Amino acid sequence: AEQLAKQKNGITFLTTHPGWADTPAVDDAFGSSKKMFEPLRTPWAGAEGISWLMNAPKRKLENGAFYLDRATQSKHIAGPFMTEGTFTKNAQSEIDAFMSKLKEACGI
């Protein structure tokens, strides 16, 4: 979303995460280890945030942003408490390679 927001004028690109919800997918992926994500939200609560984002007025949204719980969040985390940093941030060459592969996969 961040890259597309820079390239495409007039279109709003966003990313979102529903938060950790108590769903069969979380059960399958984490089993009893899912307790590390507690308190888990209900599936409705996870879907509500995404539904809000799809219907929020464009003027209230930040193009290219990552949203969770109706608010923008840090996109890149690092450090012992995963609060900020660059651990998950890619180099521009990696971003360019990814975007090229994405365009190829989409046939554009």
Backbone bond lengths (Angstrom), bond angles and torsions (degrees), N, CA, C in turn:
res aa  C-N    CA-C-N  psi(-1)  N-CA   C-N-CA  omega(-1)  CA-C   N-CA-C  phi
1 A - - - 1.450 - - 1.528 110.37 -
2 E 1.321 115.83 -40.86 1.457 119.91 -178.02 1.526 110.82 -60.42
3 Q 1.325 116.98 -44.44 1.460 120.82 -179.40 1.516 111.73 -69.75
4 L 1.318 117.02 -43.85 1.461 120.29 -179.71 1.521 111.52 -65.45
5 A 1.314 117.18 -34.47 1.465 120.59 178.14 1.526 110.84 -62.55
6 K 1.323 117.35 -31.42 1.461 121.62 178.66 1.527 111.65 -75.54
7 Q 1.329 116.91 -27.14 1.459 121.29 -172.14 1.516 114.67 -97.33
8 K 1.309 118.27 -29.35 1.467 121.87 -171.02 1.527 110.83 -114.24
9 N 1.310 116.30 103.81 1.467 120.27 177.74 1.520 110.49 -73.78
10 G 1.321 116.09 141.42 1.451 121.39 175.89 1.517 115.06 88.13
11 I 1.316 117.56 -7.47 1.462 121.38 178.99 1.526 107.82 -116.73
12 T 1.309 117.06 133.69 1.457 121.49 178.38 1.526 109.03 -96.10
13 F 1.316 116.01 124.69 1.462 122.77 178.47 1.522 108.39 -114.10
14 L 1.335 116.42 129.02 1.461 122.06 -177.94 1.521 109.98 -136.68
15 T 1.304 116.41 156.50 1.462 121.41 169.44 1.519 107.61 -124.30
16 T 1.334 114.89 155.76 1.461 119.30 -177.88 1.524 109.96 -149.54
17 H 1.292 115.44 162.82 1.462 123.14 174.17 1.521 106.78 -135.70
18 P 1.318 117.76 134.77 1.464 119.08 -178.57 1.521 113.95 -75.51
19 G 1.311 117.27 -6.78 1.458 119.98 -171.63 1.525 108.30 84.99
20 W 1.298 117.04 168.74 1.465 120.59 -179.34 1.517 109.17 -79.97
21 A 1.334 115.03 111.97 1.458 121.20 -177.61 1.528 109.98 -109.55
22 D 1.310 115.55 149.62 1.466 122.22 -179.49 1.530 108.92 -78.20
23 T 1.326 115.62 85.75 1.467 122.32 -176.69 1.528 109.81 -126.09
24 P 1.323 117.52 164.00 1.467 120.05 175.32 1.528 112.76 -58.39
25 A 1.333 117.93 -32.40 1.466 120.28 179.22 1.528 111.04 -64.21
26 V 1.320 117.48 -40.46 1.471 120.96 177.67 1.532 109.41 -68.06
27 D 1.332 117.20 -40.10 1.469 120.84 175.73 1.528 110.77 -58.12
28 D 1.340 116.24 -48.08 1.463 120.86 -178.58 1.521 112.03 -63.79
29 A 1.318 116.07 -40.13 1.460 120.11 -176.49 1.524 113.50 -76.11
30 F 1.329 117.31 -36.96 1.466 119.86 -170.73 1.520 114.98 -119.42
31 G 1.336 118.15 -15.77 1.460 120.40 -179.55 1.517 111.23 54.95
32 S 1.319 116.29 -135.39 1.464 119.61 -177.97 1.535 112.44 -70.66
33 S 1.326 117.65 -14.43 1.471 120.81 177.60 1.520 112.67 -72.23
34 K 1.340 117.13 -8.05 1.463 119.20 -179.43 1.526 112.11 -62.61
35 K 1.324 116.52 -15.50 1.462 119.15 -179.82 1.532 112.05 -62.05
36 M 1.347 117.28 -19.87 1.463 119.33 178.81 1.532 111.59 -68.64
37 F 1.343 117.04 -15.66 1.456 121.55 179.16 1.523 112.69 -96.76
38 E 1.315 117.95 0.03 1.463 121.08 -177.25 1.515 111.16 -65.76
39 P 1.295 118.14 145.61 1.459 124.93 3.45 1.531 110.19 -79.84
40 L 1.315 115.75 130.73 1.456 121.37 175.80 1.521 109.37 -78.57
41 R 1.306 116.17 143.19 1.459 119.03 176.85 1.520 109.92 -86.48
42 T 1.293 116.36 165.14 1.468 120.66 176.58 1.527 108.23 -75.24
43 P 1.330 117.68 157.32 1.462 118.70 175.42 1.540 111.84 -56.01
44 W 1.340 117.08 -37.03 1.462 119.94 178.08 1.522 110.81 -61.04
45 A 1.314 117.59 -44.30 1.466 120.75 -178.63 1.532 110.78 -63.24
46 G 1.326 117.72 -38.17 1.461 120.55 176.62 1.520 111.65 -65.40
47 A 1.310 116.50 -42.81 1.465 121.04 -179.53 1.525 111.68 -70.27
48 E 1.320 117.54 -31.02 1.461 121.45 -177.43 1.518 111.05 -60.68
49 G 1.321 117.41 -42.64 1.465 119.88 -179.62 1.516 112.52 -63.86
50 I 1.321 116.59 -39.41 1.464 120.89 178.29 1.525 109.87 -69.00
51 S 1.323 116.96 -40.80 1.467 120.65 177.86 1.525 110.98 -62.07
52 W 1.324 116.55 -41.31 1.461 120.48 177.13 1.518 110.17 -59.42
53 L 1.315 116.77 -45.81 1.458 121.14 -177.21 1.529 111.30 -62.14
54 M 1.316 116.80 -38.61 1.468 120.42 -179.52 1.529 112.14 -69.13
55 N 1.317 117.48 -21.59 1.458 121.19 -176.38 1.520 114.10 -112.84
56 A 1.316 117.96 -2.42 1.466 120.84 -178.62 1.531 110.01 -68.35
57 P 1.321 117.45 145.25 1.467 120.04 176.95 1.537 110.29 -60.84
58 K 1.315 115.41 134.24 1.466 121.26 -177.17 1.531 111.83 -53.48
59 R 1.321 116.76 -36.40 1.463 120.24 -177.96 1.526 112.49 -64.51
60 K 1.342 117.63 -18.21 1.462 121.22 179.90 1.528 112.72 -94.17
61 L 1.348 117.57 -0.09 1.463 121.50 -175.98 1.516 111.17 -108.68
62 E 1.307 115.57 149.34 1.459 122.26 177.32 1.527 108.51 -100.24
63 N 1.323 116.62 112.08 1.458 121.65 -178.20 1.536 110.71 -57.86
64 G 1.334 116.47 131.03 1.459 121.71 179.55 1.515 114.40 86.41
65 A 1.321 117.55 -0.06 1.465 121.39 -175.00 1.531 112.44 -83.51
66 F 1.327 114.23 163.04 1.463 123.63 174.46 1.522 107.06 -107.27
67 Y 1.341 116.18 127.25 1.468 121.52 -175.61 1.525 112.02 -115.54
68 L 1.322 114.58 142.30 1.461 124.29 171.35 1.521 106.07 -149.32
69 D 1.309 116.97 131.46 1.465 121.74 178.83 1.532 112.59 56.66
70 R 1.325 115.43 44.47 1.467 122.96 175.69 1.521 114.10 64.17
71 A 1.311 117.62 20.67 1.464 120.56 -179.57 1.527 109.93 -142.45
72 T 1.330 115.51 153.07 1.452 119.07 175.73 1.522 109.18 -69.75
73 Q 1.317 114.77 149.11 1.463 121.57 -178.85 1.521 109.64 -130.35
74 S 1.306 116.00 161.27 1.459 120.95 174.73 1.521 109.01 -62.22
75 K 1.328 116.63 136.90 1.464 120.88 -179.58 1.517 112.28 -89.70
76 H 1.298 117.31 -23.01 1.455 120.96 -173.14 1.522 109.82 -125.69
77 I 1.328 115.61 129.32 1.456 119.82 -175.61 1.522 110.85 -125.01
78 A 1.299 116.07 150.16 1.460 122.57 176.18 1.517 108.38 -166.46
79 G 1.293 115.70 174.10 1.449 119.58 177.56 1.512 112.08 89.76
80 P 1.322 116.51 169.95 1.461 120.61 -173.97 1.528 114.40 -62.76
81 F 1.306 117.24 -27.36 1.458 119.29 -178.76 1.524 112.41 -110.80
82 M 1.327 117.60 8.72 1.466 123.87 176.88 1.521 112.15 50.58
83 T 1.310 117.44 44.85 1.452 120.41 -176.82 1.519 113.12 -99.75
84 E 1.315 118.27 -32.24 1.459 120.96 177.79 1.514 108.37 -164.84
85 G 1.296 116.02 167.74 1.446 119.64 178.09 1.510 112.46 133.72
86 T 1.332 115.67 -157.36 1.461 120.06 -173.39 1.522 113.13 -129.15
87 F 1.307 120.01 12.60 1.457 121.58 -176.57 1.523 111.96 -56.02
88 T 1.306 117.99 -38.36 1.463 121.09 -177.61 1.524 112.46 -99.14
89 K 1.310 118.02 8.82 1.463 120.73 -178.46 1.526 109.21 -90.50
90 N 1.333 115.80 131.86 1.447 121.17 -178.59 1.519 111.57 -91.99
91 A 1.331 114.79 155.18 1.460 120.94 173.96 1.527 108.42 -70.31
92 Q 1.326 117.29 155.17 1.464 120.85 -179.52 1.530 111.20 -57.74
93 S 1.324 117.79 -35.61 1.473 120.15 179.12 1.532 110.94 -64.65
94 E 1.325 117.18 -36.47 1.469 120.76 177.13 1.527 110.76 -68.51
95 I 1.315 116.45 -40.52 1.468 120.87 178.38 1.521 109.83 -63.41
96 D 1.336 116.47 -45.31 1.465 120.29 179.76 1.525 111.43 -61.28
97 A 1.336 117.68 -41.91 1.468 121.69 178.82 1.529 110.32 -64.26
98 F 1.324 117.15 -42.73 1.467 120.84 178.53 1.523 111.08 -62.54
99 M 1.325 116.96 -46.88 1.464 120.40 -178.92 1.522 110.75 -63.11
100 S 1.313 117.64 -37.13 1.470 121.29 176.52 1.523 111.26 -62.96
101 K 1.321 116.74 -45.46 1.472 120.94 178.52 1.527 110.93 -65.56
102 L 1.316 117.45 -36.49 1.461 121.26 178.27 1.536 110.28 -63.90
103 K 1.326 116.33 -45.75 1.464 120.31 178.53 1.527 110.40 -61.82
104 E 1.321 116.58 -42.14 1.468 120.62 178.91 1.533 110.90 -61.75
105 A 1.325 115.99 -44.38 1.472 120.45 179.81 1.529 111.55 -63.46
106 C 1.324 116.32 -31.59 1.466 121.13 -179.72 1.529 112.27 -86.78
107 G 1.318 116.52 -7.10 1.460 120.17 -179.39 1.511 114.42 74.25
108 I 1.327 116.11 30.04 1.471 119.19 178.45 1.514 111.13 -121.25
